[in-house]
Amino acid sequence: MPYDRRRRDRRDSGQVALEYLGFVPILVLVALAGVQLGLIAYTGQQAGTAARAGARAASLQQSAGAGCRAAVSGWLADGTSCPAAFGGEEVTVTATVHIPSVVPGWDFGDARKTATMPLDH
């Protein structure tokens, strides 16, 4: 009898290992989703910073695009654009930053933020 019990326990531990291996892809997917959500939030924050920096630069008659890209993390700067629109006594800059993806093939689009500042005379 003791022999049969040990044999059965060994089989059960193999079953647990297989169940764990089946659950690992779900854990990886949840972890990737968490990282992706963090990237989306970070990119949105960077777009807001870029829009404010670009509007500040444009209000001082400097390049909005250069000010914008200088305010963004280096690895996001290549996917950043900041056109300036002058109207009356103010300038409006809309920063567009491409959201990077953790999983190849998934595209989350762009984060867009706008900032308006008065022109400095």
N, C-alpha and C positions, 0 to 999 in steps of 0.2 A: 503494500500500500504506500509506504513513504516514497517509493520510487515513482509511482504514478502521480502523486501530488507534485513532486518537483518537476516532472515532465510537463504537467499541465501549467504550472506557474511559468515555466520557461516559454511555453507557447503564448501565454497571455502577455508576457512582456514583449514578445515580438509583435503582437497585435497592437499594443500601445504605441510602439515605435512606428508602425504603419499609419496609425491614426494621427500621430504627431506630424509625420511627413505629409499627410494629406492636408493638414491645417496650416503648414508653413506658407504656402502660396497666398493664403488669405491674410496672414500676418504681414507678409511682404507688401501686398496690395494696400493694406491699411497704412503701413508706414510710408509708402510712396505717396499716397493721397495726402497724408499729413505734411510731408515735405513740400508737395505741390501747393497746398493751401498757404503754407508759409511763404513760398516764392511769389504767389499772387499778391499777398498782402505787402510784402517787401517791395515789389515792383510798383504797386500803387503808391506807396509812401515815397519812393524814389521819383515817380512822375510828379507828385506834388512839389517836392523839393526842386526838381528841375524847372517846373513852371514858374515858381517864385523867383528862382535865380535868373532865369531867362528874362522875366519881366523887369527885374531890378536892373539887369544889364542894359536892356533896351531902353528903359527910362533914363538912363545915363548916356544915351546915344552910343552904346557899344553893341557888339554882336550878340543877339539873343541866343543864337544857336551855340556859340562858344560858351557862353555863361551857363547855358542849359546842360551841355555835355560835361562841363567841368564839375557840376554839382552832383552828377550821377556816378555810381560805382563804375569802375573801369570795365568790368565785364558786361555791364548793361549799356555802356555809352554808344556802342556801335549800332544798337537798335533804337536809338533815340533821335527824335526830330522835334524841333521847336520853332514853328513859324510865328512871327510877330505880326500883329494887326494894329496899326496906329489909327486912332480915331479921336479927333479933337485934342483934348488935354491929357489923354491917357493912352496906355499901350496894353494890349491883351496878348498873352502868350499861351498857346495850348501845347503842352508837352505830351508827346506820344512815345511810350516806352514799350518795346515788345516783351511780352511775358515769356520767359524761358520755360521749357518743359522738361520734366524729369524723365518722362517716358517718350522715346523717339516716336514720331508719327502723330502725337497728340498736339494740337495747336490751341492755345488759350487766348489768342488774339493779342490785343494791345491794351495797356492801361493809359487812360487819357485824363489829364488834369489841366485846369485853366487857372491863370492868375492875371489879375489886372492891377496896374500901378499907375500913378500919375506921372506925367513927364516932368523931368527936372529941367528947369530953365536956367 
